[in-house]
Amino acid sequence: MPGTSAPTAPTVTVMSFHNGGRLRDMQGNTPSELAQTMDISLDGVAIYVDDAEAKASTPLRAGQVVSFQKSKVSSGSK
């Protein structure tokens, strides 16, 4: 029905170490939504949007590049 559908999420390019670094076009409003769609955990993962570190809740715009990378431990030990 016209006027009842939600706005379409922006299309972004996604790269993740989870899938071997292959580029993939996806739709999502936030990195968190993309991770849910890909069924990946964000534990120990650093998120980048257009080469800048970002949060899982960062709003996305069409054409951006989102990257999920292994987080580097910078201090302490587990």
N, C-alpha and C positions, 0 to 999 in steps of 0.2 A: 504494500500500500504506500502510495506517495506520502512523504512527510513523516513516516514512522520509523524509518531506519536511522541508526546512529551514524554520525559522521565517520567517514572512512579514515582509519589511522594512516599516518604518513608512511610512505615506503622508504626504507633505509637499507643500506648495505651492511651486512653483518659478517664479521670474521671472528671465529672462536677456535681456541686450541682444542676444544672438545671434538671438533670435526676435522682436525688436521689443518686448520687455517684457511679452508676454502671460503671464498666469498659467496654470499647468498643474499638475494634481495628478499626482504621481509616487511611486513606491516606491523607497527606497534607504536604505542604512545610513549613508552618508557623502556629502558633496558630491562627492567624487571619483567615486563610483559613479554619481551622477546625471549628471555631466559625460560619463562614458563612455557611458551610455545615450543621451544627447542627441547624442553624437559631436561634442563641442566640446572645444577645447583650453583649458587653464587658464593658458596663458602670457599675462601681461599682464592677468590677471583678478583682481579682488578678490572674495572670497567673504564673504557675510554670512548669518548665521542669526539670525532674529528681531532684525534691526537691529544685531547685534553682529558685528564682523569675526571671521571664523573661518578655520580651516585646512581643507584638502581632506580631512583625516582625522577631522574633528570628528564624533563620533557623533550621529546624528539621532534625534529622538523624534517620534512621530505628532503632526500638527497644526502643526509648526513651518513657518516660511516661510524658504526658502533663495533667496538672490539672488546672481546672477553679474553683476558690474558691471565696466566698464572700469577698470583700475587707473590711478590718477593718478600721474604721475611727480612725486616730491616734491623730488628734488635731482639735480644732474648732467645730462648730456646724452649721447645715444647717438651 
